[in-house]
Amino acid sequence: MIRNPVVWCAWGVATLCAAFMDRGPFLQALLVLLLANTWLPYRRGRSFPLAIAAGLAIVPVLFSVALSRFGRHVLVTVPGIPVIGGSWTWEALIFGASSGIALLLTVAIFAVLGSTLRSADLIALLPRPLYRAGTAFALSLAFAPKCMASFNSIREARQLRGQPTGWRSAPAIIVPVVLTTLEQALQYGESLDARGYGSRRRSRYRPLTWSALDVLITAASLIALVLTAAIPAQPYNPYDQLMPSTPAMRSLIALLLLSLPALVAAFPDRKDVADRA
C-alpha cells in the first residue's frame, strides 16, 4: 500500500485534471471504473458518500435540460409552462450529464484522498512559516462535525424532556452548543500546551520516506498531468457534435498511468500481509 502523502497529492491533482479537462462519455466511464477500483482497496472500512455524489450528479442534468433551449435534437416538448416550457434537447441532457459526472468524479477523488491521507501528514508537509496556520485551520475543520454532534445531542435531549425543538427554541439550543464548542476549544488548547506546541522546532513522529514504488507512482502522476493539461485533447461539446469521438491516445495513456495505485493494491506487499495478520 502507498503511505507517502506526497504521492497521493500528486495522484489527486492529476486525476482531478483528467476529470475536468475532457468530459467525453467514454473517458468519464473509464474514470469511474478507475476510481471504483482505487476506492475499494483503500477505503479502510469507510462508506462512500453516495447521497452527496448522486445529488451533485443529478442537479446539473435537471438544470441543463429544463433551462437550456439549445440543440437540434429534441427530446420532448413541454408546452405552456413558464421558465421550463419549450423544447428539451438531447444536447442539453448530455451536457448536464457530463457536468454531473465530473462532479461525481470529484467526490470520488476526494473520498479516496480522505481515506488515504491523514491531516497530520498534510500539515507536516507545510513549510515552517505556514505550519501554525495549517494546524489552526485543521483544528477549525475538526470543530464542524463536533458542533453538529453537539447540536444533535442537545436537540435529542430536549425532545426526550418534551421541550420544543423548532426555530423558536433556537436560542435555547444555540447557547449550549456555543458553550460546548468553547469548552472543546479550551481542551484543544490545553492538549497543545501539554505537548509543547510552539516551544521548539517541530519533529516528525513518522519520518517521510520514499520507496521505489512511491517515486514510480509520483512520476506517473506527473506525466499524466502533463499529458492532460499541457497537451490537452479536443474537449467534447455535445452542442457541436452529439456523437462523441473515441478518446485520444494520450488521454488513455494518462488514465493507464493513474491506475497504478489500483494495480499496486491488487498485489499487497509482505508488510501489509503482516499487518493484517
Backbone hydrogen bonds, N-H to C=O, Kabsch-Sander energy under -0.5 kcal/mol:
donor,donor_aa,acceptor,acceptor_aa,energy
8,W,4,N,-1.3
9,C,5,P,-2.2
10,A,6,V,-2.4
11,W,7,V,-2.4
12,G,8,W,-2.7
13,V,9,C,-2.3
14,A,10,A,-2.1
15,T,11,W,-2.4
16,L,12,G,-2.5
17,C,13,V,-2.1
18,A,14,A,-1.9
19,A,15,T,-2.0
20,F,16,L,-1.4
21,M,17,C,-2.3
22,D,18,A,-0.9
28,Q,24,G,-2.5
29,A,25,P,-2.2
30,L,26,F,-2.0
31,L,27,L,-2.1
32,V,28,Q,-2.2
33,L,29,A,-1.9
34,L,30,L,-2.4
35,L,31,L,-2.8
36,A,32,V,-2.1
37,N,33,L,-2.2
38,T,34,L,-1.3
39,W,35,L,-2.7
40,L,36,A,-2.0
42,Y,38,T,-0.9
43,R,39,W,-0.9
43,R,40,L,-0.6
46,R,43,R,-1.7
50,L,48,F,-2.7
53,A,49,P,-2.3
54,A,50,L,-2.9
55,G,51,A,-2.2
56,L,52,I,-2.4
57,A,53,A,-1.6
58,I,54,A,-2.0
59,V,55,G,-2.2
61,V,57,A,-0.5
62,L,58,I,-2.0
63,F,59,V,-2.4
64,S,60,P,-2.4
65,V,61,V,-2.5
66,A,62,L,-2.3
67,L,63,F,-2.0
68,S,64,S,-1.7
74,V,72,R,-0.9
75,L,88,W,-3.7
76,V,88,W,-1.5
78,V,76,V,-0.5
78,V,86,G,-3.3
84,I,82,P,-2.8
85,G,81,I,-2.0
86,G,78,V,-3.2
88,W,76,V,-3.4
88,W,86,G,-0.5
89,T,87,S,-0.5
90,W,73,H,-2.8
93,L,89,T,-1.6
94,I,90,W,-2.7
95,F,91,E,-2.5
96,G,92,A,-2.4
97,A,93,L,-2.2
98,S,94,I,-2.5
99,S,95,F,-2.0
100,G,96,G,-2.6
101,I,97,A,-2.6
102,A,98,S,-1.8
103,L,99,S,-1.8
104,L,100,G,-2.3
105,L,101,I,-2.7
106,T,102,A,-1.7
107,V,103,L,-2.1
108,A,104,L,-2.2
109,I,105,L,-2.6
110,F,106,T,-2.4
111,A,107,V,-1.9
112,V,108,A,-2.1
113,L,109,I,-2.4
114,G,110,F,-2.4
115,S,111,A,-1.3
116,T,112,V,-1.0
117,L,113,L,-2.4
122,L,118,R,-1.9
123,I,119,S,-2.4
124,A,120,A,-2.0
125,L,121,D,-0.8
125,L,122,L,-0.6
126,L,122,L,-0.5
126,L,123,I,-1.3
130,L,127,P,-1.1
131,Y,127,P,-0.6
131,Y,128,R,-1.1
134,G,130,L,-2.5
135,T,131,Y,-2.3
136,A,132,R,-2.5
137,F,133,A,-2.2
138,A,134,G,-2.5
139,L,135,T,-2.4
140,S,136,A,-2.1
141,L,137,F,-2.0
142,A,138,A,-1.5
143,F,139,L,-0.8
143,F,140,S,-0.6
144,A,140,S,-0.6
144,A,141,L,-0.8
146,K,142,A,-0.9
147,C,143,F,-2.7
148,M,144,A,-2.0
149,A,145,P,-2.3
150,S,146,K,-2.4
151,F,147,C,-2.6
152,N,148,M,-2.5
153,S,149,A,-2.3
154,I,150,S,-2.5
155,R,151,F,-2.3
156,E,152,N,-2.5
157,A,153,S,-2.2
158,R,154,I,-2.0
159,Q,155,R,-1.9
160,L,156,E,-2.2
161,R,157,A,-1.4
162,G,159,Q,-1.1
163,Q,158,R,-2.9
169,S,166,G,-1.0
170,A,167,W,-1.4
173,I,169,S,-0.9
173,I,170,A,-0.9
174,I,170,A,-3.3
175,V,171,P,-1.9
177,V,173,I,-1.6
178,V,174,I,-2.7
179,L,175,V,-2.3
180,T,176,P,-2.6
181,T,177,V,-2.3
182,L,178,V,-2.4
183,E,179,L,-2.1
184,Q,180,T,-2.1
185,A,181,T,-2.2
186,L,182,L,-2.2
187,Q,183,E,-1.9
188,Y,184,Q,-2.3
189,G,185,A,-2.4
190,E,186,L,-2.4
191,S,187,Q,-2.2
192,L,188,Y,-2.4
193,D,189,G,-2.3
194,A,190,E,-2.4
195,R,191,S,-1.4
196,G,193,D,-1.3
197,Y,192,L,-2.6
199,S,196,G,-1.7
205,Y,203,S,-0.5
209,T,207,P,-0.7
215,V,211,S,-2.2
216,L,212,A,-2.1
217,I,213,L,-2.6
218,T,214,D,-2.4
219,A,215,V,-2.4
220,A,216,L,-2.3
221,S,217,I,-2.4
222,L,218,T,-2.2
223,I,219,A,-2.3
224,A,220,A,-2.4
225,L,221,S,-2.2
226,V,222,L,-2.1
227,L,223,I,-2.6
228,T,224,A,-1.8
229,A,225,L,-2.9
230,A,225,L,-0.6
230,A,226,V,-1.0
231,I,226,V,-1.4
240,D,237,N,-1.2
241,Q,237,N,-2.1
252,L,248,A,-1.8
253,I,249,M,-2.3
254,A,250,R,-2.1
255,L,251,S,-2.2
256,L,252,L,-2.2
257,L,253,I,-2.1
258,L,254,A,-2.1
259,S,255,L,-1.0
260,L,257,L,-1.2
263,L,259,S,-2.0
264,V,260,L,-2.8
265,A,261,P,-1.9
266,A,262,A,-0.9
267,F,264,V,-1.4
273,V,269,D,-1.8
274,A,270,R,-2.3
275,D,271,K,-2.3
276,R,272,D,-2.2
277,A,273,V,-1.8
